């Protein structure tokens, strides 16, 4: 029942549960909400920024870049998620963290059930993370919020376009 509430499975009367179908439109809608929530998390994290937190973000960024250079997109994606999760936790808002974790579960389900990796987006996302770190370094909460909003919007747009293209290829 918890998985159903999180949108990961669908209940079918007298048939049990099946893995939820997540399509391009679901992802588009998910990223619209994620854009707002992650922007809030970035602003709150910037307001709570410490040297230890900044150091952790820099470590995760370096790890993600190294995995990307090694062409290990799965490990790079894991480091990306750790970077974002670190910001969520730094926001100090437990409700926000809970909602974003739920969204992440839905995105991971979609990624594992489709061929939905967008390699062309990785390099730009890494650059955007570098820019985010600069906003955090200078305690620019408004700049971090605006950049995170753009970062998530562009990631969602690229993923949506990729899924639509996959759908076209299967027709």
N, C-alpha and C positions, 0 to 999 in steps of 0.2 A: 504494500500500500504506500509505503514511503517512496519507493521508486516511481510509482504512478503519480504521486503528488509532484515529484520533481520532473515529470515529463519524460522519464527514461523508459517506461514500459506502458503498455495499454492493456487494460482489462477487457476481456471478451467473455461475456456470460457463458457459462458452461463449457468454455474452451480454455480458460486459464489466461495467462499473460503472454504478450509478445513484445519484442523490442519495438519501441516507438519509431515510427517513420519520421525522419526529419528531412524536410525538403528545403529547396533554396529559399522559398518564401518564409519558412520558419526561421531560417538563419538570418534573413534580412530583418525580421522583426526582433529576433533575439539581440542582434547587434545594435539596433536602435536603442533598446533599453540599456544594454551594456555600455554604450557610449556615454550615457548620462551618469551611470553608476561609477564607472571607472574614472571619469573626470572628477567626480566628487571625491573618490578615494585618493586621487593624485593631489587634489587641493588640501585635503585633510592631512595627508602624509607630509606634504611640504610644510604645513604649519607645525608638525611635530618632528621635523627633520633633526637628526643628530649626526655627529661624525661617525658613529658606529653604523647607523642605518645607511648613510651615504657610502661608507666603505663596503657594506654588504651588497648594495646595488651595483657598485663598480665591479665587484667580484663576479656577480651573476652576469653582468654585461660581458666581461672578459671571457667567461666560460661559454656563453652563448656564441660569441664571435669565433672562439676556437673550434667549437663543434660545427659551426657553419663552414669554416675554412676546411675542416676535415670531411665535408659533405655528409655529415651525420645530422640530417634534418630532424630526425626524431629526438635526439639528445639536445639539439639546438632549441627545438620546441619545448622540451621539458625545462630548459634553463629560462626560456621566455616566460613560461607559466610561473616559475619560481620568482622571477623578477616582478611580475604583476601581483602575485600572491603576497610578496613582501610588502608591496605598497598597500594592499588591502589591509593587511594586519597593522601596518604603521598608521592607518587612518584612525585607529582607536575606536572604530564603530563596528561592534560585533554583528549587528543586524545587516550591515552592508557586506561584511565578509561572508555571512551565511548566504545571502542572495547571490553574490558573485560566485561562490563555490557551486551553487546549484546550476547556474548558467554554464559554468565550466564543465560540469558533468554532461550537460546536453551537447556542448560543442565537441567534447571528446568522443561521445557516442557517435555523433555525425562523422567525425574524422575517421573513426575506425570502421564505420559501416559504408563509407564511400571512398572514392579516390580523391579526397578533397584536400590535398596539400597544394599550396600555391608558392612554389619555390621562388618565383620572381618577386614575391613580396618580402622575403626574408631580409635582403640587403637594405631595403628602405626602412623596415621595422627596426633593424639594428641602429641605423642612423637616427631614427626618432627616439630610441632609448637613450642614445648619447645626448641628444638635445634635452630630453627630460632630466637627465642627471645634471646638466648645466643649470636648469631651472631650480632643481633641488639644492644645488651647491650655493646658489645666490638667494635662496629662500623666497623665490618668486612663485607664490602659491597660485596666483591668477594665470601666470604663464604656463605652469605645470598643468593646470586644469584645462586650459584651452588646447594645449598640445596633445594631452591625453585624449581629449574629445576627437581631435582630428585623427590621431593614431588609430583609435578603435574604429572610427567611421571608414577610414581608408582600408583597414584590414577587412572589415565587413563587406565593403564594396567589392574588393578583390575576390574574396571568397564567394560572394554571391555570383559574380560574373563567371568565375571558374565553374561553379556548379551548374549554371545555366549552359555554359559551353559543353560540359560533360553530358548534360541532358540532350543537347542538340546532336552530339556525336552518337548517342544511343538510338536516335530516331531513324 
